[in-house]
Amino acid sequence: MPQKEKRMFIDMVGRLSWETQLHLDERHHHFYVNKIIIILISILLMIIAAVNVYYVAVLYEDLNGIVDNMDSMHSNMQKVSKRMMHITDNVKEFERHMRHMDNIVESTGTMSAMMPKISGNMLQMDKDIAVMDTDMGKMAAGMRHVDSRFKHMTQGVAVMRLHVREIARPMGAMNPFMP
């Protein structure tokens, strides 16, 4: 082989060796950068996971507090409902007594005929008692309406409590795994 061809061959092999080494160095550099990025992303993911576990623990405690408040609200609503039924019964009893006042109205009519001096007052008393009787009827109906509303509210609170317990239940299963 002539000298020139040998020199070209040696230069070509040298250049190939040099570019191969350059490629290997570049590849090593990229592997190093990827390794650092993977480590940083792993650390970031661990921090995010720790924050998520903390928030899950806080959410679990908050849901337990909500369930306890719902239980308390439900028991208080039941007490209020029982008291409203007692008030409704008292209003009904008062209304029944007011109906017996009709006899008093008739008696006062007779008295007014005998005593002209107090006749005007007795007529006004007749009107007032009739208005009271009407108002008591309206009040009894209103109390029945309020009583039914409290029953609906108590049922709604019971359903809400059940749903919050259902939401809190999976969180309770995760609680032993949390720090």
BELJO-V448850 format. One record per residue. N is the residue number from 0. RES is the residue in one letter. D_CENTER is the distance of its C-alpha to the mean C-alpha in Angstrom with 1 decimal. Layout:
# BELJO-V448850
n=N res=RES d_center=D_CENTER
n=N res=RES d_center=D_CENTER
This chain:
# BELJO-V448850
n=0 res=M d_center=92.1
n=1 res=P d_center=93.0
n=2 res=Q d_center=91.6
n=3 res=K d_center=89.5
n=4 res=E d_center=87.6
n=5 res=K d_center=87.1
n=6 res=R d_center=85.7
n=7 res=M d_center=83.3
n=8 res=F d_center=82.1
n=9 res=I d_center=81.6
n=10 res=D d_center=79.7
n=11 res=M d_center=77.5
n=12 res=V d_center=76.7
n=13 res=G d_center=76.1
n=14 res=R d_center=73.8
n=15 res=L d_center=72.0
n=16 res=S d_center=71.6
n=17 res=W d_center=70.4
n=18 res=E d_center=67.8
n=19 res=T d_center=66.6
n=20 res=Q d_center=66.1
n=21 res=L d_center=64.3
n=22 res=H d_center=62.0
n=23 res=L d_center=61.4
n=24 res=D d_center=60.7
n=25 res=E d_center=58.3
n=26 res=R d_center=56.6
n=27 res=H d_center=56.3
n=28 res=H d_center=54.8
n=29 res=H d_center=52.1
n=30 res=F d_center=51.3
n=31 res=Y d_center=50.9
n=32 res=V d_center=48.6
n=33 res=N d_center=46.5
n=34 res=K d_center=46.3
n=35 res=I d_center=45.1
n=36 res=I d_center=42.5
n=37 res=I d_center=41.2
n=38 res=I d_center=41.1
n=39 res=L d_center=39.1
n=40 res=I d_center=36.6
n=41 res=S d_center=36.3
n=42 res=I d_center=35.7
n=43 res=L d_center=33.1
n=44 res=L d_center=31.3
n=45 res=M d_center=31.4
n=46 res=I d_center=29.9
n=47 res=I d_center=27.1
n=48 res=A d_center=26.5
n=49 res=A d_center=26.4
n=50 res=V d_center=23.9
n=51 res=N d_center=21.7
n=52 res=V d_center=22.1
n=53 res=Y d_center=21.2
n=54 res=Y d_center=17.9
n=55 res=V d_center=17.1
n=56 res=A d_center=17.9
n=57 res=V d_center=15.8
n=58 res=L d_center=12.7
n=59 res=Y d_center=13.8
n=60 res=E d_center=14.0
n=61 res=D d_center=10.7
n=62 res=L d_center=9.1
n=63 res=N d_center=11.7
n=64 res=G d_center=10.8
n=65 res=I d_center=7.2
n=66 res=V d_center=9.2
n=67 res=D d_center=11.9
n=68 res=N d_center=10.0
n=69 res=M d_center=8.9
n=70 res=D d_center=12.6
n=71 res=S d_center=13.9
n=72 res=M d_center=12.2
n=73 res=H d_center=13.5
n=74 res=S d_center=16.9
n=75 res=N d_center=17.1
n=76 res=M d_center=16.4
n=77 res=Q d_center=19.2
n=78 res=K d_center=21.4
n=79 res=V d_center=21.0
n=80 res=S d_center=21.7
n=81 res=K d_center=24.8
n=82 res=R d_center=25.9
n=83 res=M d_center=25.6
n=84 res=M d_center=27.7
n=85 res=H d_center=30.2
n=86 res=I d_center=30.4
n=87 res=T d_center=30.9
n=88 res=D d_center=33.6
n=89 res=N d_center=35.2
n=90 res=V d_center=35.2
n=91 res=K d_center=36.8
n=92 res=E d_center=39.4
n=93 res=F d_center=40.1
n=94 res=E d_center=40.5
n=95 res=R d_center=43.0
n=96 res=H d_center=44.9
n=97 res=M d_center=45.0
n=98 res=R d_center=46.5
n=99 res=H d_center=49.3
n=100 res=M d_center=50.1
n=101 res=D d_center=51.7
n=102 res=N d_center=54.7
n=103 res=I d_center=54.7
n=104 res=V d_center=54.8
n=105 res=E d_center=57.8
n=106 res=S d_center=59.5
n=107 res=T d_center=59.0
n=108 res=G d_center=60.6
n=109 res=T d_center=63.6
n=110 res=M d_center=63.7
n=111 res=S d_center=63.6
n=112 res=A d_center=66.7
n=113 res=M d_center=68.5
n=114 res=M d_center=67.4
n=115 res=P d_center=67.5
n=116 res=K d_center=66.7
n=117 res=I d_center=63.0
n=118 res=S d_center=62.7
n=119 res=G d_center=60.6
n=120 res=N d_center=58.1
n=121 res=M d_center=57.7
n=122 res=L d_center=57.1
n=123 res=Q d_center=54.3
n=124 res=M d_center=52.9
n=125 res=D d_center=53.1
n=126 res=K d_center=51.0
n=127 res=D d_center=48.5
n=128 res=I d_center=48.1
n=129 res=A d_center=47.6
n=130 res=V d_center=44.9
n=131 res=M d_center=43.3
n=132 res=D d_center=43.4
n=133 res=T d_center=41.8
n=134 res=D d_center=39.1
n=135 res=M d_center=38.4
n=136 res=G d_center=38.1
n=137 res=K d_center=35.5
n=138 res=M d_center=33.7
n=139 res=A d_center=33.7
n=140 res=A d_center=32.3
n=141 res=G d_center=29.6
n=142 res=M d_center=28.7
n=143 res=R d_center=28.5
n=144 res=H d_center=26.2
n=145 res=V d_center=23.9
n=146 res=D d_center=24.1
n=147 res=S d_center=23.1
n=148 res=R d_center=20.1
n=149 res=F d_center=18.9
n=150 res=K d_center=19.5
n=151 res=H d_center=17.4
n=152 res=M d_center=14.5
n=153 res=T d_center=15.0
n=154 res=Q d_center=15.1
n=155 res=G d_center=11.8
n=156 res=V d_center=10.1
n=157 res=A d_center=12.2
n=158 res=V d_center=11.3
n=159 res=M d_center=7.5
n=160 res=R d_center=8.8
n=161 res=L d_center=11.3
n=162 res=H d_center=9.3
n=163 res=V d_center=7.4
n=164 res=R d_center=11.0
n=165 res=E d_center=12.5
n=166 res=I d_center=10.8
n=167 res=A d_center=11.9
n=168 res=R d_center=15.3
n=169 res=P d_center=16.9
n=170 res=M d_center=16.0
n=171 res=G d_center=17.7
n=172 res=A d_center=20.7
n=173 res=M d_center=21.1
n=174 res=N d_center=21.0
n=175 res=P d_center=24.7
n=176 res=F d_center=25.7
n=177 res=M d_center=24.1
n=178 res=P d_center=26.3
